[in-house]
Amino acid sequence: MQGKVTDAASGDPLPFVNVFFKGTTIGSTTDFDGNFTVRSFHASDSLVASYVGYKPRIKAVKRGTN
């Protein structure tokens, strides 16, 4: 799974955001442009983005989609 994390108000990419499958330790960190890639065969149905100064955001995901 891959994607991009941006600020909802400004649309600016957010670097160094922790992105992980809810309830697991499987995850990644965004790069300078807000991009991330997470690979797992045992993924949960939700992805969490966590960043200092922001509320954690949880998004539902479907296996095999980006």
C-alpha positions as CSV (number, residue, x, y, z in Angstrom):
1,M,0.0,0.0,0.0
2,Q,1.3,3.5,-0.8
3,G,0.0,7.0,-0.4
4,K,0.7,10.6,0.5
5,V,-0.1,12.4,3.8
6,T,-0.9,16.1,3.5
7,D,-2.2,18.9,5.7
8,A,-6.0,19.1,5.3
9,A,-6.1,22.9,5.4
10,S,-3.1,23.9,3.3
11,G,-2.5,20.7,1.2
12,D,1.2,20.8,2.0
13,P,2.9,17.4,2.3
14,L,3.8,16.3,5.8
15,P,7.3,14.7,6.3
16,F,8.1,12.1,9.0
17,V,4.5,11.1,9.8
18,N,4.1,7.7,11.3
19,V,1.8,5.5,9.2
20,F,0.8,2.1,10.5
21,F,-1.9,-0.6,10.4
22,K,-4.2,-0.1,13.4
23,G,-3.5,-2.6,16.2
24,T,-0.1,-3.7,14.8
25,T,3.5,-2.5,14.7
26,I,3.6,-2.8,10.9
27,G,4.2,0.6,9.4
28,S,6.4,3.2,7.9
29,T,7.3,6.9,8.0
30,T,6.6,9.5,5.3
31,D,9.5,11.0,3.3
32,F,10.1,14.7,2.7
33,D,7.3,14.8,0.2
34,G,4.7,13.1,2.5
35,N,4.9,9.8,0.5
36,F,4.8,6.4,2.2
37,T,4.8,2.7,1.4
38,V,3.7,0.0,3.8
39,R,3.8,-3.7,2.8
40,S,2.1,-6.5,4.7
41,F,0.2,-9.7,4.1
42,H,-1.4,-9.5,7.6
43,A,-2.7,-6.0,7.4
44,S,-5.7,-4.7,9.4
45,D,-8.6,-2.9,7.8
46,S,-7.5,0.6,9.0
47,L,-4.4,2.7,8.5
48,V,-3.4,5.3,11.1
49,A,-1.4,8.5,10.5
50,S,0.1,10.0,13.6
51,Y,2.1,13.2,13.8
52,V,3.1,15.6,16.6
53,G,0.7,18.5,16.8
54,Y,-2.1,16.8,14.9
55,K,-4.9,14.4,15.9
56,P,-4.3,10.8,14.7
57,R,-6.2,10.1,11.5
58,I,-7.7,6.7,10.8
59,K,-8.7,5.6,7.3
60,A,-10.4,2.4,6.2
61,V,-8.4,0.5,3.6
62,K,-9.1,-2.4,1.3
63,R,-6.4,-5.0,0.7
64,G,-4.6,-4.6,-2.6
65,T,-5.4,-0.9,-3.1
66,N,-3.4,2.2,-2.9
